[in-house]
Amino acid sequence: MRDIAQVNNPYHDDKVIDACSLFGAMDTSGRRFSGEGVIRAIANMHFRSNGLGGGFAIYGLYPEYAESYAFHIMYLSEEGRKQVEAFLRDRFYLVYDEEVPTRPTPGIVDPPLVRRYFLEVGGQKHAEQSEDDYIVNQVMEINTKLQDAFVFSSGKDMAVFKGQGYPEEIAAYFCLEQYEGYLWTTHGRFPTNTPGWWGGAHPFCVLDWTVVHNGEISSYGINRRYLEQFGYHCTMQTDTEVVAYAVDLLMRKHNLPVEIMAKVLAAPFWTDIERRPPEEQKLLRTLRQVYGSLLLNGPFTAIIAHQGEMIGFTDRIRLRPLIVGVKGDMLYLSSEESAIRLICSNIDRTWIPAGGEPIVGSLRSPLQSSAAVERRC
């Protein structure tokens, strides 16, 4: 009798192109909570990843340095560290720095040095330049011009922890059970077309914007070229990086609301646009003409987060899964409903959102937050 695995997989290719796991949890009242449940939820989807990338983004975890930009930087050499620290002393006021605490963890092999720096912008920036633009410029300069160093987190009162391993291994390595935040996102990666390495794990971050993504951005080349016109440089060798920069450009620099951002990245098909009311047609056609190079082609689900907000949406025909759950003030976004129910067995409501339509959770007063989430959804 022939081996069933050989029948189903004659080339012994263990790539699973519809894999990757993502999960997000937000207390819309702003209450900070431990990530223990989030770690259990992503571990429940262990077989959607393969140990080549895992990570977490946490918001509200540095209240003692809430007004400082928190840079998390990985170093591949001591010379790289010396160069970057000299650069930081020249460009910023350094409030505090330290090595990010870690512990020996099975499965984590040959990790880079990871340090965090709490920085304030002094008088070095140009008067007409915003602090956020100054930060983005410095991050891009470090990542493109200094050797053996990568800034992978650069926002205020938030941070990314990521690396090469399963997400539960990354959580153990960085001692994440010791942190609290009001918003957590996490990802287990199954690399297909791009390498698995420490910098290529999710989330991807610029300022306080973070993105975790399941799928493939086949428009990466044109997306990247468009973003380079605005000073962004993709250095992490992974297609998802363009999503973080596109969101920063659209929502922070161009001040577009989340609903418009979603219509740029997951634009309706032309045939769908033609069936819309005239005024909506005009808006959608304009967006396609102005931002056509930011349209994300390919199957995807993404969870985007920044201070005070968590956003989930899929491609236009929903080729990657996204499940939404609400329980009181808590909003959950997940690749699988089982992960939500594992940590919240008495969930009030779950549903599958329409393709291309954003699910938005925002900080509200505790009595209004749950209703506000459902109205936005």
Secondary structure by P-SEA (a helix, b strand, c coil): ccccccccccccccccccbbbbbbbbcccbbbbbaaaaaaaaaaaccccccccccccccccccccccbbbbbbbbccaaaaaaaaaaaaaccccccccccccccccccccccbbbbbbccccccccccccaaaaaaaaaaaaacccccccccccccccccccccccaaaaaaaaccccccccbbbbbcccccccccccccccccccccbbbbbcccccaaaaaaaaaaaacccccccccaaaaaaaaaaccccccccaaaaaaaaccccaaaaaaccaaaaaaaaaaaaacccccccccbbbbbbcccbbbbbbcccccbbbbbbbcccbbbbcccaaaaaaccccccbbbbbcccbbbbbcccccccaaaaaaaac
